[in-house]
Amino acid sequence: MLCLTLSGALCYASGLAGTENEKGEDGTPLVIIKNSSYTGSEKGNSIIATLNSHILMVVFTENLGEVVVEVSTATGGYVQTDSSLTPNGLQFYIPLAGDYIVNFTLPNGDEYYGEFTVTD
């Protein structure tokens, strides 16, 4: 499982997986911001989120435990929630254009978020 995950991540990172958009570019990276902290260690750099058209891709680069990921509209409307054991990754399909927020809740209570806009 680990070998499969790592080989997929390496293919994606090098562009071999064919996941670039029409211009040959990877998705737009999201800036991950710490919302609240219960521990002293910063883990925001272990969360990599990119937006490619209507697909939000999230990759956790280190073992953070089980992370809850929630996508909502900027006005607070529910879109989708999922949890993942890390290190791993998730993909979310965002069907409508608009402004969105993705929230990450770590097992220790730390919360991170990123804002993004989906355009048609």
Stockholm file with secondary structure:
# STOCKHOLM 1.0

chainA/1-120         MLCLTLSGALCYASGLAGTENEKGEDGTPLVIIKNSSYTGSEKGNSIIATLNSHILMVVFTENLGEVVVEVSTATGGYVQTDSSLTPNGLQFYIPLAGDYIVNFTLPNGDEYYGEFTVTD
#=GR chainA/1-120 SS CHHHHHHHHHHHHHTTTSCCCTTSCCCEECCCEEEECSSSSCCGGGEEEEEETTEEEEEECSCCCEEEEEEEETTSCEEEEEEEESSCEEEEECCSCEEEEEEEECTTSCEEEEEEEECC
#=GC SS_cons         CHHHHHHHHHHHHHTTTSCCCTTSCCCEECCCEEEECSSSSCCGGGEEEEEETTEEEEEECSCCCEEEEEEEETTSCEEEEEEEESSCEEEEECCSCEEEEEEEECTTSCEEEEEEEECC
//
